[in-house]
């Protein structure tokens, strides 16, 4: 094998190794960014879930109060006349 062929093969192998390193680095950066976004979305969803649960609890309290008022204020239904 000639010296020129050795240099060409060495250069190609070096370039492939360097490009592989660049691609792996870029992929790691992209995956890290995506993971961070997913983490933020997960926190947002949990926050919304907690807020919705609080609204459901308060709505249940209002519903109980309304039922109590209806029983106290509205007269009982009279039986139908025959």
C-alpha positions as YAML, in Angstrom:
chain: A
units: angstrom
residues:
- id: 1
  name: UNK
  ca: [0.00, 0.00, 0.00]
- id: 2
  name: UNK
  ca: [1.38, 3.35, -0.94]
- id: 3
  name: UNK
  ca: [1.89, 6.24, 1.42]
- id: 4
  name: UNK
  ca: [-0.83, 8.26, -0.33]
- id: 5
  name: UNK
  ca: [-3.38, 5.47, 0.15]
- id: 6
  name: UNK
  ca: [-2.49, 5.26, 3.84]
- id: 7
  name: UNK
  ca: [-2.99, 9.02, 4.22]
- id: 8
  name: UNK
  ca: [-6.33, 8.90, 2.39]
- id: 9
  name: UNK
  ca: [-7.58, 6.00, 4.52]
- id: 10
  name: UNK
  ca: [-6.38, 7.70, 7.71]
- id: 11
  name: UNK
  ca: [-8.05, 10.95, 6.72]
- id: 12
  name: UNK
  ca: [-11.35, 9.24, 5.86]
- id: 13
  name: UNK
  ca: [-11.35, 7.25, 9.12]
- id: 14
  name: UNK
  ca: [-10.53, 10.38, 11.12]
- id: 15
  name: UNK
  ca: [-13.28, 12.35, 9.37]
- id: 16
  name: UNK
  ca: [-15.80, 9.59, 10.06]
- id: 17
  name: UNK
  ca: [-14.85, 9.48, 13.73]
- id: 18
  name: UNK
  ca: [-15.05, 13.27, 14.00]
- id: 19
  name: UNK
  ca: [-18.45, 13.40, 12.25]
- id: 20
  name: UNK
  ca: [-19.75, 10.62, 14.48]
- id: 21
  name: UNK
  ca: [-18.70, 12.65, 17.52]
- id: 22
  name: UNK
  ca: [-20.45, 15.74, 16.17]
- id: 23
  name: UNK
  ca: [-23.66, 13.81, 15.43]
- id: 24
  name: UNK
  ca: [-23.66, 12.18, 18.86]
- id: 25
  name: UNK
  ca: [-23.11, 15.55, 20.54]
- id: 26
  name: UNK
  ca: [-25.92, 17.20, 18.58]
- id: 27
  name: UNK
  ca: [-28.28, 14.32, 19.37]
- id: 28
  name: UNK
  ca: [-27.43, 14.56, 23.08]
- id: 29
  name: UNK
  ca: [-28.17, 18.30, 23.06]
- id: 30
  name: UNK
  ca: [-31.47, 17.78, 21.23]
- id: 31
  name: UNK
  ca: [-32.56, 14.96, 23.51]
- id: 32
  name: UNK
  ca: [-31.66, 17.05, 26.57]
- id: 33
  name: UNK
  ca: [-33.80, 19.91, 25.26]
- id: 34
  name: UNK
  ca: [-36.71, 17.60, 24.54]
- id: 35
  name: UNK
  ca: [-36.46, 16.03, 28.00]
- id: 36
  name: UNK
  ca: [-36.51, 19.48, 29.60]
- id: 37
  name: UNK
  ca: [-39.63, 20.41, 27.63]
- id: 38
  name: UNK
  ca: [-41.33, 17.16, 28.59]
- id: 39
  name: UNK
  ca: [-40.50, 17.80, 32.25]
- id: 40
  name: UNK
  ca: [-42.03, 21.29, 32.05]
- id: 41
  name: UNK
  ca: [-45.16, 19.92, 30.38]
- id: 42
  name: UNK
  ca: [-45.47, 17.25, 33.04]
- id: 43
  name: UNK
  ca: [-45.27, 19.90, 35.78]
- id: 44
  name: UNK
  ca: [-47.90, 22.01, 33.98]
- id: 45
  name: UNK
  ca: [-50.26, 19.05, 33.71]
- id: 46
  name: UNK
  ca: [-49.81, 18.19, 37.39]
- id: 47
  name: UNK
  ca: [-50.50, 21.80, 38.32]
- id: 48
  name: UNK
  ca: [-53.66, 21.83, 36.21]
- id: 49
  name: UNK
  ca: [-54.74, 18.53, 37.76]
- id: 50
  name: UNK
  ca: [-54.32, 19.95, 41.26]
- id: 51
  name: UNK
  ca: [-56.27, 23.07, 40.35]
- id: 52
  name: UNK
  ca: [-59.06, 21.03, 38.77]
- id: 53
  name: UNK
  ca: [-59.27, 18.84, 41.87]
- id: 54
  name: UNK
  ca: [-59.63, 21.96, 44.05]
- id: 55
  name: UNK
  ca: [-62.42, 23.26, 41.79]
- id: 56
  name: UNK
  ca: [-64.21, 19.89, 41.97]
- id: 57
  name: UNK
  ca: [-64.05, 19.93, 45.78]
- id: 58
  name: UNK
  ca: [-65.40, 23.48, 45.98]
- id: 59
  name: UNK
  ca: [-68.13, 22.68, 43.46]
- id: 60
  name: UNK
  ca: [-69.16, 19.72, 45.61]
- id: 61
  name: UNK
  ca: [-69.47, 22.03, 48.61]
- id: 62
  name: UNK
  ca: [-71.64, 24.47, 46.63]
- id: 63
  name: UNK
  ca: [-73.80, 21.58, 45.43]
- id: 64
  name: UNK
  ca: [-74.33, 20.40, 49.02]
- id: 65
  name: UNK
  ca: [-75.31, 23.90, 50.11]
- id: 66
  name: UNK
  ca: [-77.75, 24.25, 47.23]
- id: 67
  name: UNK
  ca: [-79.39, 20.93, 48.08]
- id: 68
  name: UNK
  ca: [-79.74, 22.02, 51.71]
- id: 69
  name: UNK
  ca: [-81.35, 25.32, 50.67]
- id: 70
  name: UNK
  ca: [-83.69, 23.57, 48.26]
- id: 71
  name: UNK
  ca: [-84.88, 21.20, 51.01]
- id: 72
  name: UNK
  ca: [-85.38, 24.08, 53.43]
- id: 73
  name: UNK
  ca: [-87.06, 26.53, 51.06]
- id: 74
  name: UNK
  ca: [-88.95, 24.49, 48.49]
- id: 75
  name: UNK
  ca: [-92.09, 22.74, 49.72]
- id: 76
  name: UNK
  ca: [-92.29, 18.98, 49.48]
- id: 77
  name: UNK
  ca: [-94.09, 17.72, 46.43]
- id: 78
  name: UNK
  ca: [-97.75, 17.08, 47.15]
- id: 79
  name: UNK
  ca: [-99.22, 13.75, 46.05]
- id: 80
  name: UNK
  ca: [-101.10, 13.85, 42.76]
- id: 81
  name: UNK
  ca: [-104.85, 14.28, 43.06]
- id: 82
  name: UNK
  ca: [-107.04, 11.49, 41.69]
...
